[in-house]
Amino acid sequence: MLPTDGVIVRDPDILGGTAVFRGTRVPFKNLLDYLEGGHTLVEFLEEFPSVTREAAIAALEHAKELVIAQAR
């Protein structure tokens, strides 16, 4: 699995600094919106093939860690 550091990046030159998957122009929010809408991870990956399964899972794991840490 990829390390969580650097899977999601912000660059003012890419979509105005929106958080995106490294090496893509795919916002992390798109993944959350897909899942919230009842779609599967597989469907998201099919729609955004530039995002690897490993990167998506690492980003979700990192988000989970942040939420858990914030809730403590």
C-alpha positions as CSV (number, residue, x, y, z in Angstrom):
1,M,0.0,0.0,0.0
2,L,1.1,3.6,-0.6
3,P,2.1,5.7,2.3
4,T,-0.7,8.2,3.2
5,D,1.7,11.1,3.1
6,G,1.5,12.8,-0.3
7,V,-1.3,10.8,-1.8
8,I,-3.5,13.9,-1.7
9,V,-1.8,17.2,-2.7
10,R,-2.7,20.8,-3.1
11,D,-1.1,23.0,-5.7
12,P,-2.4,26.5,-6.6
13,D,-1.7,25.7,-10.2
14,I,-3.9,22.6,-10.2
15,L,-7.7,23.3,-9.9
16,G,-6.9,26.4,-7.9
17,G,-5.4,24.5,-5.0
18,T,-8.2,21.9,-4.6
19,A,-7.0,18.7,-2.9
20,V,-6.4,16.2,-5.6
21,F,-4.8,12.8,-6.0
22,R,-1.1,13.2,-6.7
23,G,-0.3,13.1,-10.4
24,T,-3.9,13.7,-11.4
25,R,-6.5,16.5,-11.6
26,V,-9.0,14.3,-9.7
27,P,-10.3,16.0,-6.5
28,F,-10.4,13.8,-3.4
29,K,-13.9,15.2,-2.9
30,N,-15.0,13.3,-6.0
31,L,-14.3,10.0,-4.3
32,L,-16.2,11.1,-1.2
33,D,-19.1,12.3,-3.3
34,Y,-19.2,9.0,-5.2
35,L,-19.3,7.0,-2.0
36,E,-21.8,9.2,-0.4
37,G,-24.0,8.8,-3.5
38,G,-24.1,5.1,-3.0
39,H,-21.5,4.2,-5.7
40,T,-18.7,1.7,-5.1
41,L,-15.0,2.3,-5.1
42,V,-14.9,0.2,-8.3
43,E,-17.3,2.5,-10.0
44,F,-15.2,5.5,-8.9
45,L,-12.0,3.9,-10.2
46,E,-13.7,3.1,-13.5
47,E,-14.8,6.7,-13.9
48,F,-11.4,8.1,-12.9
49,P,-8.8,5.6,-14.2
50,S,-5.9,7.9,-13.4
51,V,-6.5,7.2,-9.7
52,T,-5.1,3.8,-8.5
53,R,-7.0,1.6,-6.1
54,E,-4.0,1.9,-3.7
55,A,-4.1,5.7,-3.8
56,A,-7.8,5.8,-3.2
57,I,-7.6,3.4,-0.2
58,A,-4.6,5.2,1.2
59,A,-6.5,8.5,1.0
60,L,-9.5,7.0,2.7
61,E,-7.4,5.5,5.4
62,H,-5.7,8.8,6.0
63,A,-9.1,10.6,6.2
64,K,-10.3,8.0,8.7
65,E,-7.2,8.5,10.9
66,L,-7.8,12.3,10.8
67,V,-11.4,11.9,11.8
68,I,-10.6,9.5,14.6
69,A,-7.8,11.7,15.9
70,Q,-10.1,14.7,15.9
71,A,-12.9,12.9,17.8
72,R,-10.5,12.1,20.7
